[in-house]
Amino acid sequence: MYCKEDYDEQFMQTKKDEITHKQFVDLFITCLKNDSFKIAILIYTLYLNPQVDMDEKMMDILMASLRDSNYF
């Protein structure tokens, strides 16, 4: 189910120094699975290294999330 509430402002206010890299990766995947693309893109661009973090499994999740999205 899609939630119309955007949490990007709350995410931007979160202290990022208290979040581990592994938690950012997990949060990225969770956001993708729940149509929270704004936050997923923020995490991807600001906190992940695509050459290191983006593996085949994560790419499959991204593609499945895009295909199954309400916005597709």
TORRO-694783 format. One record per atom (N, C-alpha, C): chain; atom name; x, y, z. Coordinates in steps of 0.02 Angstrom, whole numbers. Atoms other than C-alpha are relative to their C-alpha. Layout:
REM TORRO-694783
@mol->A&atom->CA&X->X&Y->Y&Z->Z $
...
This chain:
REM TORRO-694783
@mol->A&atom->N&X->42&Y->-59&Z->0 $
@mol->A&atom->CA&X->0&Y->0&Z->0 $
@mol->A&atom->C&X->44&Y->62&Z->0 $
@mol->A&atom->N&X->-40&Y->-61&Z->6 $
@mol->A&atom->CA&X->66&Y->171&Z->-45 $
@mol->A&atom->C&X->-22&Y->51&Z->51 $
@mol->A&atom->N&X->14&Y->-52&Z->-49 $
@mol->A&atom->CA&X->77&Y->305&Z->87 $
@mol->A&atom->C&X->14&Y->67&Z->-33 $
@mol->A&atom->N&X->-9&Y->-65&Z->33 $
@mol->A&atom->CA&X->51&Y->481&Z->19 $
@mol->A&atom->C&X->43&Y->47&Z->41 $
@mol->A&atom->N&X->-40&Y->-44&Z->-43 $
@mol->A&atom->CA&X->145&Y->558&Z->166 $
@mol->A&atom->C&X->73&Y->-5&Z->-21 $
@mol->A&atom->N&X->-71&Y->-3&Z->16 $
@mol->A&atom->CA&X->319&Y->613&Z->115 $
@mol->A&atom->C&X->40&Y->13&Z->64 $
@mol->A&atom->N&X->-41&Y->-6&Z->-60 $
@mol->A&atom->CA&X->451&Y->594&Z->249 $
@mol->A&atom->C&X->68&Y->29&Z->-15 $
@mol->A&atom->N&X->-65&Y->-26&Z->18 $
@mol->A&atom->CA&X->593&Y->681&Z->159 $
@mol->A&atom->C&X->23&Y->55&Z->47 $
@mol->A&atom->N&X->-20&Y->-53&Z->-47 $
@mol->A&atom->CA&X->591&Y->831&Z->277 $
@mol->A&atom->C&X->23&Y->-29&Z->66 $
@mol->A&atom->N&X->-21&Y->32&Z->-63 $
@mol->A&atom->CA&X->599&Y->719&Z->430 $
@mol->A&atom->C&X->67&Y->-36&Z->-10 $
@mol->A&atom->N&X->-64&Y->34&Z->14 $
@mol->A&atom->CA&X->739&Y->619&Z->349 $
@mol->A&atom->C&X->57&Y->50&Z->-1 $
@mol->A&atom->N&X->-53&Y->-51&Z->4 $
@mol->A&atom->CA&X->838&Y->777&Z->313 $
@mol->A&atom->C&X->18&Y->27&Z->69 $
@mol->A&atom->N&X->-13&Y->-25&Z->-67 $
@mol->A&atom->CA&X->822&Y->827&Z->496 $
@mol->A&atom->C&X->33&Y->-52&Z->46 $
@mol->A&atom->N&X->-30&Y->54&Z->-39 $
@mol->A&atom->CA&X->887&Y->659&Z->559 $
@mol->A&atom->C&X->76&Y->9&Z->3 $
@mol->A&atom->N&X->-73&Y->-4&Z->-7 $
@mol->A&atom->CA&X->1064&Y->658&Z->627 $
@mol->A&atom->C&X->32&Y->-59&Z->-37 $
@mol->A&atom->N&X->-28&Y->53&Z->43 $
@mol->A&atom->CA&X->1159&Y->561&Z->494 $
@mol->A&atom->C&X->62&Y->-31&Z->30 $
@mol->A&atom->N&X->-60&Y->29&Z->-29 $
@mol->A&atom->CA&X->1315&Y->536&Z->599 $
@mol->A&atom->C&X->-15&Y->-58&Z->47 $
@mol->A&atom->N&X->19&Y->55&Z->-44 $
@mol->A&atom->CA&X->1217&Y->414&Z->707 $
@mol->A&atom->C&X->-23&Y->-62&Z->-40 $
@mol->A&atom->N&X->22&Y->54&Z->43 $
@mol->A&atom->CA&X->1172&Y->303&Z->558 $
@mol->A&atom->C&X->61&Y->-32&Z->-33 $
@mol->A&atom->N&X->-57&Y->35&Z->30 $
@mol->A&atom->CA&X->1296&Y->171&Z->502 $
@mol->A&atom->C&X->-11&Y->-9&Z->-75 $
@mol->A&atom->N&X->5&Y->11&Z->72 $
@mol->A&atom->CA&X->1334&Y->137&Z->320 $
@mol->A&atom->C&X->-47&Y->-59&Z->-15 $
@mol->A&atom->N&X->43&Y->59&Z->9 $
@mol->A&atom->CA&X->1249&Y->-34&Z->334 $
@mol->A&atom->C&X->-73&Y->20&Z->8 $
@mol->A&atom->N&X->68&Y->-23&Z->-10 $
@mol->A&atom->CA&X->1093&Y->52&Z->401 $
@mol->A&atom->C&X->-25&Y->42&Z->-59 $
@mol->A&atom->N&X->19&Y->-38&Z->59 $
@mol->A&atom->CA&X->1093&Y->172&Z->253 $
@mol->A&atom->C&X->-17&Y->-47&Z->-58 $
@mol->A&atom->N&X->14&Y->49&Z->52 $
@mol->A&atom->CA&X->1101&Y->23&Z->134 $
@mol->A&atom->C&X->-67&Y->-33&Z->13 $
@mol->A&atom->N&X->64&Y->32&Z->-18 $
@mol->A&atom->CA&X->958&Y->-63&Z->227 $
@mol->A&atom->C&X->-58&Y->48&Z->-9 $
@mol->A&atom->N&X->53&Y->-51&Z->7 $
@mol->A&atom->CA&X->856&Y->98&Z->231 $
@mol->A&atom->C&X->-14&Y->14&Z->-74 $
@mol->A&atom->N&X->9&Y->-9&Z->71 $
@mol->A&atom->CA&X->884&Y->122&Z->44 $
@mol->A&atom->C&X->-45&Y->-55&Z->-29 $
@mol->A&atom->N&X->39&Y->56&Z->24 $
@mol->A&atom->CA&X->814&Y->-51&Z->9 $
@mol->A&atom->C&X->-72&Y->4&Z->27 $
@mol->A&atom->N&X->66&Y->-6&Z->-30 $
@mol->A&atom->CA&X->668&Y->-24&Z->129 $
@mol->A&atom->C&X->-40&Y->55&Z->-35 $
@mol->A&atom->N&X->34&Y->-54&Z->35 $
@mol->A&atom->CA&X->626&Y->141&Z->45 $
@mol->A&atom->C&X->-23&Y->-21&Z->-70 $
@mol->A&atom->N&X->19&Y->24&Z->66 $
@mol->A&atom->CA&X->627&Y->59&Z->-126 $
@mol->A&atom->C&X->-60&Y->-45&Z->2 $
@mol->A&atom->N&X->55&Y->48&Z->-6 $
@mol->A&atom->CA&X->512&Y->-79&Z->-70 $
@mol->A&atom->C&X->-66&Y->33&Z->19 $
@mol->A&atom->N&X->60&Y->-34&Z->-24 $
@mol->A&atom->CA&X->389&Y->48&Z->0 $
@mol->A&atom->C&X->-16&Y->63&Z->-39 $
@mol->A&atom->N&X->14&Y->-57&Z->43 $
@mol->A&atom->CA&X->383&Y->174&Z->-143 $
@mol->A&atom->C&X->22&Y->67&Z->29 $
@mol->A&atom->N&X->-27&Y->-63&Z->-28 $
@mol->A&atom->CA&X->482&Y->304&Z->-44 $
@mol->A&atom->C&X->60&Y->20&Z->-42 $
@mol->A&atom->N&X->-54&Y->-13&Z->47 $
@mol->A&atom->CA&X->583&Y->353&Z->-196 $
@mol->A&atom->C&X->38&Y->64&Z->16 $
@mol->A&atom->N&X->-35&Y->-62&Z->-16 $
@mol->A&atom->CA&X->624&Y->529&Z->-136 $
@mol->A&atom->C&X->57&Y->-14&Z->49 $
@mol->A&atom->N&X->-50&Y->15&Z->-51 $
@mol->A&atom->CA&X->715&Y->464&Z->17 $
@mol->A&atom->C&X->52&Y->-48&Z->-28 $
@mol->A&atom->N&X->-47&Y->48&Z->30 $
@mol->A&atom->CA&X->792&Y->319&Z->-79 $
@mol->A&atom->C&X->51&Y->36&Z->-44 $
@mol->A&atom->N&X->-46&Y->-38&Z->43 $
@mol->A&atom->CA&X->866&Y->440&Z->-206 $
@mol->A&atom->C&X->46&Y->44&Z->41 $
@mol->A&atom->N&X->-43&Y->-40&Z->-44 $
@mol->A&atom->CA&X->929&Y->555&Z->-67 $
@mol->A&atom->C&X->55&Y->-44&Z->30 $
@mol->A&atom->N&X->-50&Y->45&Z->-29 $
@mol->A&atom->CA&X->1016&Y->407&Z->16 $
@mol->A&atom->C&X->50&Y->-22&Z->-53 $
@mol->A&atom->N&X->-44&Y->23&Z->54 $
@mol->A&atom->CA&X->1085&Y->344&Z->-149 $
@mol->A&atom->C&X->51&Y->53&Z->-20 $
@mol->A&atom->N&X->-45&Y->-52&Z->24 $
@mol->A&atom->CA&X->1157&Y->511&Z->-201 $
@mol->A&atom->C&X->46&Y->28&Z->54 $
@mol->A&atom->N&X->-39&Y->-31&Z->-53 $
@mol->A&atom->CA&X->1220&Y->570&Z->-32 $
@mol->A&atom->C&X->41&Y->-48&Z->42 $
@mol->A&atom->N&X->-32&Y->44&Z->-50 $
@mol->A&atom->CA&X->1270&Y->416&Z->68 $
@mol->A&atom->C&X->24&Y->-67&Z->-26 $
@mol->A&atom->N&X->-22&Y->64&Z->27 $
@mol->A&atom->CA&X->1300&Y->268&Z->-47 $
@mol->A&atom->C&X->51&Y->10&Z->-55 $
@mol->A&atom->N&X->-48&Y->1&Z->55 $
@mol->A&atom->CA&X->1443&Y->229&Z->-164 $
@mol->A&atom->C&X->-25&Y->-52&Z->-50 $
@mol->A&atom->N&X->29&Y->47&Z->48 $
@mol->A&atom->CA&X->1360&Y->153&Z->-318 $
@mol->A&atom->C&X->47&Y->-55&Z->-23 $
@mol->A&atom->N&X->-48&Y->50&Z->24 $
@mol->A&atom->CA&X->1519&Y->64&Z->-372 $
@mol->A&atom->C&X->12&Y->-55&Z->52 $
@mol->A&atom->N&X->-12&Y->49&Z->-53 $
@mol->A&atom->CA&X->1533&Y->-24&Z->-204 $
@mol->A&atom->C&X->-66&Y->-30&Z->25 $
@mol->A&atom->N&X->62&Y->22&Z->-33 $
@mol->A&atom->CA&X->1356&Y->-34&Z->-134 $
@mol->A&atom->C&X->-52&Y->-30&Z->-47 $
@mol->A&atom->N&X->51&Y->23&Z->46 $
@mol->A&atom->CA&X->1252&Y->-67&Z->-289 $
@mol->A&atom->C&X->20&Y->-67&Z->-31 $
@mol->A&atom->N&X->-15&Y->66&Z->27 $
@mol->A&atom->CA&X->1264&Y->-253&Z->-317 $
@mol->A&atom->C&X->-61&Y->-26&Z->-40 $
@mol->A&atom->N&X->52&Y->28&Z->43 $
@mol->A&atom->CA&X->1156&Y->-367&Z->-425 $
@mol->A&atom->C&X->-66&Y->-6&Z->38 $
@mol->A&atom->N&X->60&Y->8&Z->-40 $
@mol->A&atom->CA&X->1033&Y->-402&Z->-283 $
@mol->A&atom->C&X->-36&Y->67&Z->9 $
@mol->A&atom->N&X->29&Y->-65&Z->-11 $
@mol->A&atom->CA&X->1006&Y->-218&Z->-247 $
@mol->A&atom->C&X->-29&Y->27&Z->-66 $
@mol->A&atom->N&X->25&Y->-22&Z->65 $
@mol->A&atom->CA&X->985&Y->-181&Z->-433 $
@mol->A&atom->C&X->-65&Y->-36&Z->-16 $
@mol->A&atom->N&X->62&Y->38&Z->11 $
@mol->A&atom->CA&X->853&Y->-319&Z->-444 $
@mol->A&atom->C&X->-57&Y->30&Z->41 $
@mol->A&atom->N&X->51&Y->-31&Z->-43 $
@mol->A&atom->CA&X->759&Y->-240&Z->-298 $
@mol->A&atom->C&X->-22&Y->67&Z->-29 $
@mol->A&atom->N&X->16&Y->-65&Z->31 $
@mol->A&atom->CA&X->769&Y->-69&Z->-382 $
@mol->A&atom->C&X->-45&Y->-10&Z->-61 $
@mol->A&atom->N&X->39&Y->12&Z->61 $
@mol->A&atom->CA&X->703&Y->-137&Z->-547 $
@mol->A&atom->C&X->-70&Y->-26&Z->17 $
@mol->A&atom->N&X->65&Y->27&Z->-20 $
@mol->A&atom->CA&X->563&Y->-235&Z->-462 $
@mol->A&atom->C&X->-43&Y->55&Z->32 $
@mol->A&atom->N&X->37&Y->-55&Z->-32 $
@mol->A&atom->CA&X->514&Y->-83&Z->-359 $
@mol->A&atom->C&X->-27&Y->49&Z->-51 $
@mol->A&atom->N&X->23&Y->-44&Z->53 $
@mol->A&atom->CA&X->505&Y->26&Z->-513 $
@mol->A&atom->C&X->-57&Y->-32&Z->-41 $
@mol->A&atom->N&X->50&Y->35&Z->40 $
@mol->A&atom->CA&X->405&Y->-104&Z->-609 $
@mol->A&atom->C&X->-66&Y->-6&Z->38 $
@mol->A&atom->N&X->60&Y->10&Z->-41 $
@mol->A&atom->CA&X->282&Y->-131&Z->-464 $
@mol->A&atom->C&X->-27&Y->64&Z->30 $
@mol->A&atom->N&X->21&Y->-63&Z->-30 $
@mol->A&atom->CA&X->267&Y->51&Z->-415 $
@mol->A&atom->C&X->-68&Y->23&Z->-25 $
@mol->A&atom->N&X->63&Y->-31&Z->19 $
@mol->A&atom->CA&X->101&Y->140&Z->-416 $
@mol->A&atom->C&X->9&Y->53&Z->-53 $
@mol->A&atom->N&X->-14&Y->-54&Z->47 $
@mol->A&atom->CA&X->184&Y->274&Z->-521 $
@mol->A&atom->C&X->23&Y->-25&Z->-68 $
@mol->A&atom->N&X->-28&Y->27&Z->61 $
@mol->A&atom->CA&X->247&Y->156&Z->-658 $
@mol->A&atom->C&X->-48&Y->9&Z->-58 $
